[in-house]
Amino acid sequence: MCYLRSRQLSPKEALTIDLTILIFQLYDVDSLLADSGDIYDTSITGGRVGVQCIPRDNKALYLDGVDDYIVLTNITRLDIYQSFSVGLWIKIDSLAGGDMPLFCTDTRTICLWLDGGFVHGSYGNNTVTSTSTINTNQWISLLYIYDESEYSMTLYVNGNSVGVTSDVTPIDLTQYTTDEDTLFYLGKDANNFYKGYVDEFVFYNVALLGTEVNDHIHLPSITKYPTYHRYGQLYYKIDQTTGTLYLKDEGLLDVPGQIHGSPIFEDSLQDYSRFNLEYPDN
């Protein structure tokens, strides 16, 4: 005989979550043979054994590689004191050659891009490149960090460091004055466009520490990441619908991203990949 029972939340628990927690127990008459424990794992919007996710309108944006892109904001408005961190989730279906800019100015003053599946970052005349290509047809977490205190540029794929360039001295970004050097785009630079899906883009005007990279990846919202929430200048969750003219910015700057072309908002399974990274044995 088996029972599916629920545990009612205490008043303290009810302050943080309004779900009933499910527990699966298997009995032989009165002897307990197996106990699932709490099925819901509330650190993500899902559960451990295939329970239905709690409601979340999770979307991603598909850019066609032809003329789809987003105008973000200017370097000066980002208040980059020296260090910065750029993070987003992507999914591509091909490792075909050719540059695919993710977050760039036209001249790549600061830029994060793909080329043949390799990840690249630039900062002035300095570059960093991943040691291997990313996987296709699955959601990938990318993080690009310039740390002024370490004089280093580092790329992370799914939380793992995949490329480092050292001895990179800080750049005086005020020397750049034209839009070609200072205006950031999501999905383009002067000559190229990105083809694939993007989700959950964030820009911090500080360098995340290596010990904080996993927190950045695993938490589904920077509002749940109090250490660096106050430095999250841009945060585009991309949970909107096709036909929207602007991406909503939930970061500190509150700068709507201007949508160009005809990108498509589609249902996203990016949370599933986030869960697999945090719980690889489930």
N, C-alpha and C positions, 0 to 999 in steps of 0.2 A: 504494500500500500504506500502511496506517496501523497504528500500534501504540498500544496502551493499556498503559502501563507504570506501575509504582509505585516510589516512592522510599522506601527504608527510613529511618527516623528515626535521627539520631545520638543517643548517650546523653543529651546535653544537652537535645535536643528532646524526648526521651521523658519527661523529667521534667515537662514541661508539657502534653503531649498524647499520647494513646496511639493515634492514628489513622495509617494509612498515607496518604500524600499521593498523589493520582492526577494523572497528567500525560498529556495527549492530544497525540500528535505525528503529523504527516502527512508521509510520504516519497514521493518519486518515485525509485524504486530506492534509491540511497544518498544522495540529496539531500533535506535537510530543508526542506519547504515551509512548514510551520506548526507552532508549538509553543504549547500553551495556557498553559504555565507551571503552577504548582501550582493545581489546580482548587479545592481546599478553601481557604476563607478562614476561618481559625480565630478571627477576631475576633467572629463570630457563629456561631450553631448552624446553619450552612448552607453553601452554596457559590455559585460565581459563574455556573455554566452549567447549573443545573438538577439538580445532584446531590442525592441524597436526604439530608435533614437527619440529623445524628447524633441518637441517641435523646434526647428530652426530652419529658416528660409535661407539655406546656404547655397549661394550662387558663385559662379566663376565667369570671367569674361574671356570670350574667344576673339582673338585678333587674327585677321586673314592674311597678314604678310604682304598686303598690297597697298592699302591706304588707311588702315585702321590704326589709331594711336590716341593717346590722352595727353593733353597739355597740363602740366602740373604747376610748378611755380619757379621762382627765380632763386639763384644761389644766395643772394643777399638776404632774402626773406627767411631762409632756413636757419639763420643764425649759427652757422658752422664755426665754432670757436677754434677748432683744429680737427678734432676727431669726429668720426661719424660712423653710422652703421646703416646698411640698407638690407632689408629682408623682404622676401616674397616667396610664394609657392607658384610653381609652373608645371605644365604638362605639355610635352611636344610629341608628335607622332613620327618624327624622322630626324636622323642625324645628318641630313643633307648639308653640304658645305655652304658657306656664305654667312656673313655676319647677321645676327639677329639681336638687335639692341633691346634690352629690358628697361633700364633706367639710365638715360643719357642726356647730355646736351648735344647739340649738333656736332660740335668739335671734340666731344668726349673729354671735356675738362675733368669731369667725374663721370664714370660710366660703368655699367655692369652689362655684359653681353655674352651671347653664345656664338661659337663658330665651330661647326662640325661636331657639336655635342660637348666641346670643351667650354668651360666657364672662364671668362676673363673680367678683370677689373682694371680701371685706369684712374689715376689721380695726377693731373698735370701730365708730365712726360713719363711717369712711372706706370708700370703694368704688373699684374699678377695673373697667373694662369693655372688652372687646375691640372693635376697630374693624370687625370683620366676623364673619360666622357661620362655624361649622365645617362640614366636609363630613359628609354622612350615609353610612352603610353602608361605612365604612372606619375602620380603627384610627387614632386621633388621640392624640398625646402632649400632655398638658397640664401646665404647670408654673406655679405661683403663688408668688412670692417677695416677702417683705417684708424690705427691707434697712435696718436701723436706722442704719447709717453714712451712707447716702444719703438717708434719710427718704423712701423710695420704695416703692411697690407696683407689681409688674410681672407681666404675664401673658405666657406663651409658649405658642404652638401649633406643634407640630412643630419646636421649636427657634427659632422666629421670634418676636420681641417684637411683641405685637399690642395692647398697652394698658399705659399707665403713669400712675400718679397720684403727684405729687410733694408735698413739704412735709408729709409724714405723720409726726408726732412719735410716739415710742414710747408705748405704753400700759402703765400699771401693771396687769398682769393679775391681781394678787392682790386687786384690788377686787371681782372676780367670785367668788361663793361658792356659788351655787345650781347644781344640775344643769342647769337650763335654759340657763345661761350658760357652763358649763364642760365638760359631757360631750359628747364628739365622736361623731358617727355617720358611717358611710359609706352614703350613699344616702337620707338623710332630714334634715328639720329639723322644726320644730313642726307644720307644716301640709302639707308636700309630700314626695313620694317621687320618686326617680330611676328612669326606665325606660330600660334599655339594658345594655350590657356594660361591665364594669370589669376591669382587669388591672394587676398590678404597681404597687401603691400604696406610696408612701414618704413619710415625714415626717422632715425634717432640722430640728434646732434651731439652724441657722445659715442664712445666705443664700448660695446658690450664686452665684458670680460669673458674669457674662455669658460669660466665656471658658470656663466649665466646664459650661455648659448642654448642649452637644453630647455631652460625655463622659457626662453623666447619662442622656441619651436612648439613646446607642448601646450602652452596656454593659448586657448582659442581667441583671446582678446587682450590687447595691451592694457585694457582697463582692469584686468585681473593680474597684472604684472606691476605692482605698485612701485618697485624699485626704479623702473625707468619710464613709467607712465608719464611723468612730468617732462620727459625729454622726447617723447614721441611727437615730433613736429607734424608728420603726415601719417595717417592711418586710413587706408581705404579697404574696408571689409569686402566691398564689391557685391554685397547682397541686395542687388536691385534688379530691375527688369528691362528687357530690350525696349528701346524707344526712349530711355532716359537720356537726357542731354548732358548731365553732369554726374560724376562720381562723388558720392558723399564722403567728405573727409571728417573722420571722428578723432583726428589728432588735435594737437594744441592750436595749430594755425587755422583750422577750419577753412581750408582752401578747396573749393570744389574743383575736381578735375574736369576739364573741358573735353568731351568726347568728340572725336572726328572720325569720319568714315561711317561704317555700319557694323560695329562689333556686336556680338550676340552674347547676351547673358544666358547661361545654361546652368542646370542643376550641377552641383559640385559634390564629389565624393572625397574631397581633400581631407575632411575630418577623419575618414577611414585610414588614410595614410599617416596622419598625425598619431592616431591611436596605435597603429602598428609599430611606429618608431618608439613609442613609450612602452608598449607591452608586446615585444616581439614574439613571446612564447604563447600568446593567446590566440 
